[in-house]
Amino acid sequence: MAVGFFYLAYYIPRENFWLSFTIYSFLFGGMLVLYFLSAQLKWQWIFVGGLLIRLSLLLAIPKWSDDYPRFLWDGELVQMSENPYLETPEDWLQNHPESVSPYLENLFELMNSPEYFSVYPPLNQAIFYIAAWGSNLDTNSGILILRAILILGEIGVFFGLLKLFDHFQLAEKRLILYWLNPLVIMEITGNLHFEGMVLLLLLASVYALSKNRNMISGEFWGLSIGMKLLPLMLIPTFFSLEKTRKSKVFWIGSAIAIIASFGWLLIDNSWVHFLQSLKLYQGKFEFNASIYYLLREVGFWVKGYNVIGEITPILSGITLVGILYFSWKRKAQNLLQLTDLWVFIYLFYLMLQPVVHPWYLIPAFGLSLFTDKKAFLIWTFAVIFSYQAYGDPNYQESPVFLFLEYSILALAIYWDYFKTTTKSLIPT
């Protein structure tokens, strides 16, 4: 397995879909074999194996994602005491010619959206700054520092899962499904995405609740919002759980963490450009969607053009109403039911989104290991079909591969929520 990960990270670009798919499938299958044959495998061996794989990728340049140049760009601006939210990279280069270095010019050339304002929250910017501070204008060093930070976060996730599995009396071998999962390793350690840090903070929040440290739990949840915004949608679930609904210190801790994370956006009215980028992201981009694509095709048939600007606000409204409804109807009575509700809400959210990048699955997948639901585990395999688009000369998604991915997921959802005897989260 280690050879497969090494080969994927160092030698296989995302454009080579069939080879990527073959190796990825082998790695996923190997993970499942270890899971089913590892009744007596100690967690220490699982940890060492997964850690060595991650460490072997330390020097790899991300080949499946081109987000890292923006991370390093924003970090360099922060180090220069510049506000990364005030100007787009295009505008900054034009307005500050005296500060432009070959390093920044190179990052600009590698960047995928230089015409947009930064969409990364201040907590992300702090990590980008650390990478810039230690890289000394060297891209490889910046990547190495980001990866080291993310691996430390992954170690935290491993031990967070281990502690909570012990608390909830769940089998330790479930660790294999996260720690050796090819999606997790490639998208976090390989491609430098921060969803693993979000999962770490959510696990810390749950663990603190299990120890009746409600204020600390609220702070960790607030920090998870500061890392990626998306955990904000979980707020109604905390009102459904009596332990947090009635806890003033939980909400005080949450407020402190959120204010500390986002208060920086008040400087120079940075929040205006930050929200502008979020709005553009929601109303312009589309990738690997499901229900949205079906509605878009209906829009083409009825109106003759892409109705993304009309559909996305409607889907956002449906998402909000759905989250409120399920949180109210399915009140969590304990922490396991709370995490089960979180998993369902993530699933509901992602099914309605116009953009579903593979790494978006990771927080919900990690949380799903506390439940009997298998949809996210299966999706971590099926989502590899989305990379077909990068193998197309025009970066066009194939309806065939989209159908394959979401047919597999639909079967998993049916099995989780309708076929099994487990009571569904969907109210009846």
C-alpha positions in Angstrom: 0.0 0.0 0.0 2.8 2.4 0.9 4.2 2.0 -2.7 0.8 2.9 -4.1 0.5 6.1 -2.1 4.1 7.1 -2.9 3.5 6.5 -6.6 0.2 8.5 -6.6 1.6 11.4 -4.7 4.9 11.8 -6.6 4.3 10.6 -10.1 0.6 10.5 -11.1 -1.0 13.8 -12.2 -4.8 14.1 -11.8 -5.1 14.2 -15.6 -4.1 10.5 -15.7 -7.5 9.3 -14.5 -7.3 5.6 -15.4 -4.0 5.0 -13.7 -5.1 7.1 -10.7 -8.4 5.1 -10.5 -6.6 1.8 -10.7 -4.1 2.5 -7.9 -6.8 4.3 -5.8 -9.1 1.2 -6.1 -6.2 -1.0 -5.1 -5.5 1.1 -2.0 -9.1 1.3 -1.0 -9.4 -2.5 -1.4 -6.2 -3.0 0.6 -7.7 -0.9 3.4 -10.9 -3.0 3.5 -8.9 -6.3 3.5 -6.9 -5.0 6.5 -10.1 -4.0 8.2 -11.8 -7.3 7.8 -8.7 -9.4 8.7 -7.5 -7.3 11.6 -9.5 -8.5 14.6 -6.3 -8.7 16.7 -4.4 -5.8 15.2 -3.3 -3.4 17.8 -3.9 0.3 17.3 -0.2 1.1 17.7 0.5 -0.8 14.5 -2.3 0.9 12.6 -0.9 4.3 13.8 2.7 3.6 12.8 1.7 2.3 9.4 -0.5 5.3 8.5 2.1 7.7 9.9 4.9 6.3 7.9 2.8 6.6 4.7 2.1 10.2 5.5 5.7 11.0 6.3 6.8 9.4 3.0 4.7 12.1 1.2 6.5 15.0 2.9 8.4 16.1 -0.1 5.7 15.7 -2.8 4.4 18.6 -4.8 0.6 18.3 -4.8 -0.5 16.9 -8.2 -4.2 16.5 -7.6 -4.9 20.1 -6.5 -3.7 23.6 -7.3 -5.0 25.3 -4.2 -1.7 25.5 -2.4 -0.3 28.5 -4.4 -3.1 30.6 -3.0 -2.3 29.4 0.5 1.3 30.4 0.2 0.4 33.7 -1.6 -2.0 34.7 1.2 0.6 33.7 3.8 3.3 35.8 2.2 1.0 38.9 2.1 0.3 38.5 5.8 4.0 38.2 6.5 4.5 41.5 4.6 1.8 43.1 6.8 -0.5 43.2 3.8 -4.2 42.4 4.1 -4.9 39.4 1.9 -8.6 40.3 1.7 -8.2 43.8 0.3 -7.1 43.1 -3.2 -7.2 40.2 -5.7 -3.8 38.8 -6.6 -4.2 40.3 -10.1 -4.8 43.8 -8.6 -2.1 43.4 -6.0 0.5 42.7 -8.6 -0.5 45.8 -10.6 -0.7 48.1 -7.6 2.4 47.0 -5.8 5.1 46.5 -8.4 7.8 47.5 -5.9 7.0 44.6 -3.7 6.7 41.9 -6.4 9.3 39.2 -6.1 10.1 36.2 -8.4 8.6 34.0 -5.7 5.2 35.8 -5.8 5.3 35.9 -9.6 5.7 32.2 -9.6 2.9 31.6 -7.2 0.7 33.9 -9.3 1.4 31.8 -12.4 0.5 28.6 -10.5 -2.7 30.0 -9.0 -6.1 28.9 -10.3 -8.3 31.9 -9.4 -6.1 35.1 -9.3 -9.1 37.3 -10.1 -11.0 36.5 -6.9 -10.6 37.8 -3.4 -9.4 35.3 -0.8 -12.1 33.0 0.5 -10.0 31.5 3.3 -11.0 32.5 6.9 -8.5 34.2 9.3 -7.7 31.0 11.1 -6.5 29.5 7.8 -4.6 32.7 7.2 -2.7 32.2 10.5 -1.5 28.8 9.2 -0.6 30.2 5.8 1.5 32.9 7.7 3.4 30.2 9.6 4.2 28.5 6.3 5.4 31.8 4.7 7.4 32.7 7.8 9.3 29.5 7.7 9.6 29.0 3.9 12.0 31.9 3.2 10.5 32.5 -0.3 10.8 28.9 -1.3 7.7 27.1 -2.6 8.9 23.6 -1.6 9.6 24.7 1.9 6.2 26.3 2.2 4.6 23.1 1.1 6.6 21.1 3.6 5.6 23.3 6.5 1.9 23.2 5.5 2.1 19.4 5.2 3.8 19.0 8.6 1.1 21.1 10.2 -1.6 19.0 8.6 0.1 15.7 9.6 0.1 17.0 13.2 -3.6 17.7 12.9 -4.1 14.1 11.5 -2.2 12.7 14.5 -4.7 14.6 16.6 -7.6 13.1 14.7 -6.2 9.6 15.2 -6.0 9.9 18.9 -9.3 11.8 19.1 -11.0 8.9 17.3 -9.2 6.4 19.6 -10.3 8.2 22.7 -13.9 8.5 21.6 -14.1 4.9 20.3 -13.0 3.9 23.8 -15.6 6.2 25.4 -18.4 4.9 23.2 -17.1 1.3 23.4 -16.6 1.0 19.7 -14.1 -1.3 18.0 -10.6 0.2 17.6 -10.2 -1.4 14.2 -12.5 1.3 12.9 -9.4 3.5 12.9 -8.2 1.7 9.8 -11.1 3.1 7.8 -9.9 6.6 8.4 -6.2 6.3 9.0 -5.5 4.2 5.9 -8.3 5.7 3.7 -6.8 6.8 0.3 -9.1 9.8 0.1 -8.0 11.0 3.5 -4.3 10.5 2.9 -4.3 12.0 -0.6 -6.5 15.0 0.0 -5.1 16.1 3.4 -1.4 15.0 3.4 -1.0 14.9 -0.4 -3.1 17.8 -1.6 -2.9 20.0 1.6 -6.6 20.5 2.3 -7.8 21.5 5.7 -10.9 19.4 6.2 -8.8 17.2 8.6 -8.3 20.2 10.9 -12.1 20.7 10.8 -12.6 17.1 11.9 -10.0 17.4 14.6 -11.8 20.4 16.1 -15.3 18.7 15.9 -13.9 15.6 17.6 -12.4 17.8 20.3 -15.8 19.4 20.8 -17.5 16.1 21.2 -14.8 14.8 23.5 -15.0 17.9 25.7 -18.8 17.4 25.9 -18.3 13.8 26.9 -16.2 15.1 29.8 -18.8 17.8 30.7 -16.4 20.5 29.7 -19.1 22.5 27.9 -17.3 25.8 27.5 -14.2 24.1 26.0 -16.6 22.2 23.7 -18.1 25.4 22.5 -14.7 26.9 21.9 -13.6 24.0 19.7 -16.8 24.1 17.7 -16.4 27.8 17.2 -12.8 27.2 16.0 -14.0 24.6 13.6 -16.2 27.3 12.1 -13.2 29.6 12.0 -11.3 27.0 10.0 -13.9 26.3 7.3 -17.3 28.0 8.0 -19.3 24.8 7.2 -19.7 23.6 10.8 -21.9 26.7 11.3 -24.7 24.7 9.8 -24.6 22.4 12.9 -25.9 25.1 15.2 -29.5 23.9 15.2 -28.3 20.5 16.4 -26.9 21.9 19.5 -30.3 23.3 20.3 -31.8 19.8 19.9 -29.4 18.4 22.5 -30.5 19.3 26.0 -26.9 19.2 27.3 -25.9 22.1 25.1 -29.2 23.9 24.6 -29.3 24.7 28.4 -25.6 25.3 28.8 -24.8 29.0 28.9 -21.0 28.4 29.0 -21.2 26.3 25.8 -22.6 29.3 23.9 -20.3 31.7 25.6 -17.3 29.6 24.6 -18.7 29.3 21.0 -19.1 33.1 20.8 -15.6 33.8 22.1 -14.0 31.4 19.6 -16.1 32.8 16.6 -15.4 36.4 17.5 -11.7 35.6 17.9 -11.6 33.8 14.6 -13.6 36.3 12.5 -13.0 39.6 14.3 -10.0 40.2 12.0 -12.4 40.6 9.1 -13.6 43.9 10.6 -10.1 45.4 9.7 -10.4 47.5 6.6 -13.9 46.1 6.0 -12.3 42.9 4.9 -15.6 41.1 5.4 -17.0 42.8 2.4 -14.6 41.1 0.0 -14.7 37.9 1.9 -18.5 37.6 1.6 -18.2 38.7 -2.0 -16.0 35.7 -2.8 -18.3 33.4 -1.0 -21.3 34.6 -3.0 -19.3 34.3 -6.3 -18.3 30.8 -5.3 -21.9 29.8 -4.6 -23.3 31.4 -7.8 -20.7 30.6 -10.4 -18.9 27.3 -9.9 -20.1 23.8 -10.3 -18.4 20.5 -10.0 -19.4 16.9 -9.1 -23.0 17.8 -8.2 -26.0 15.6 -8.0 -29.4 17.1 -7.5 -28.2 20.5 -8.7 -27.1 19.0 -12.0 -30.6 17.5 -12.5 -32.3 20.8 -11.8 -29.8 22.6 -14.1 -30.7 20.3 -17.0 -34.4 21.1 -16.4 -33.4 24.7 -16.5 -31.6 24.3 -19.8 -34.7 22.5 -21.2 -37.2 25.1 -20.0 -35.2 28.4 -20.3 -32.4 27.5 -22.7 -29.5 28.7 -20.5 -27.6 27.8 -17.3 -29.9 28.8 -14.4 -27.2 28.5 -11.7 -27.9 32.0 -10.4 -31.5 31.1 -9.9 -31.1 27.6 -8.6 -28.4 28.1 -6.0 -30.4 30.5 -3.8 -33.4 28.1 -3.9 -31.2 25.1 -2.9 -29.6 27.1 -0.1 -33.0 27.9 1.2 -34.1 24.3 1.0 -30.8 23.3 2.8 -31.5 25.8 5.7 -35.1 24.7 6.1 -34.1 21.0 5.9 -31.4 21.4 8.6 -33.8 23.2 10.9 -36.5 20.6 10.3 -34.4 17.6 10.9 -32.7 19.1 14.0 -36.1 19.9 15.4 -37.8 16.7 14.5 -35.0 14.3 15.4 -33.8 15.6 18.8 -30.5 14.1 19.8 -30.6 12.5 23.3 -26.9 11.7 23.6 -23.6 12.3 21.9 -23.8 9.3 19.6 -27.2 10.5 18.3 -25.7 14.0 17.9 -22.9 12.8 15.7 -25.4 10.6 13.7 -27.5 13.8 13.2 -24.3 15.7 12.0 -23.6 13.0 9.5 -27.1 13.1 8.1 -27.0 16.9 7.9 -23.6 16.9 6.0 -25.1 14.3 3.6 -28.2 16.4 3.1 -26.1 19.5 2.5 -23.7 17.9 0.0 -26.5 16.4 -2.0 -27.9 19.9 -2.7 -24.6 21.7 -3.4 -23.4 22.8 -6.9 -19.8 22.1 -5.9 -18.7 18.8 -4.2 -15.0 18.5 -4.2 -13.8 15.1 -2.9 -12.2 16.5 0.3 -15.5 18.0 1.4 -16.5 14.5 2.5 -13.8 14.1 5.1 -15.3 15.7 8.2 -18.6 13.8 7.8 -16.8 10.6 6.9 -14.8 10.8 10.1 -17.9 11.4 12.2 -19.7 8.6 10.5 -17.3 6.1 12.1 -19.3 6.6 15.3 -22.4 5.4 13.6 -23.6 2.3 11.7 -23.9 4.3 8.5 -21.7 3.3 5.6 -22.7 5.9 2.9 -19.7 8.2 3.5 -17.3 5.3 3.6 -18.6 4.1 0.3 -18.6 7.6 -1.1 -14.9 8.0 -0.2 -14.4 5.4 -2.9 -17.0 6.4 -5.4 -15.8 10.0 -5.4 -12.7 9.1 -7.3 -15.0 9.1 -10.4 -15.1 12.9 -10.1 -11.4 13.0 -11.1 -12.4 11.9 -14.6 -13.1 15.6 -15.5 -9.4 16.4 -15.1 -8.5 13.7 -17.6 -10.7 15.3 -20.2 -8.9 17.8 -22.5 -11.7 20.3 -21.9 -12.2 19.5 -18.2 -15.7 18.3 -19.0 -17.5 16.0 -16.5 -18.8 12.8 -18.0 -22.5 12.0 -17.2 -21.5 8.3 -17.2 -19.1 8.7 -14.4 -21.4 11.1 -12.5 -24.1 8.4 -12.8 -21.8 5.7 -11.5 -20.7 7.8 -8.5 -24.2 8.8 -7.4 -25.8 5.4 -8.2 -23.3 3.8 -5.8 -24.0 6.5 -3.3 -27.8 6.2 -3.7 -27.6 2.5 -3.0 -25.6 3.2 0.1 -28.0 5.8 1.3 -30.9 3.4 0.7 -29.2 0.7 2.7 -28.4 3.1 5.6 -31.7 4.9 5.9 -34.4 2.7 4.4 -33.3 -0.9 4.2 -31.8 -1.6 7.6 -33.7 -2.0 10.8 -31.9 1.0 12.3 -34.4 3.9 12.8 -33.9 6.4 10.1 -33.1 10.0 10.7 -35.8 10.9 8.2 -38.9 11.5 10.3 -41.9 9.4 9.6 
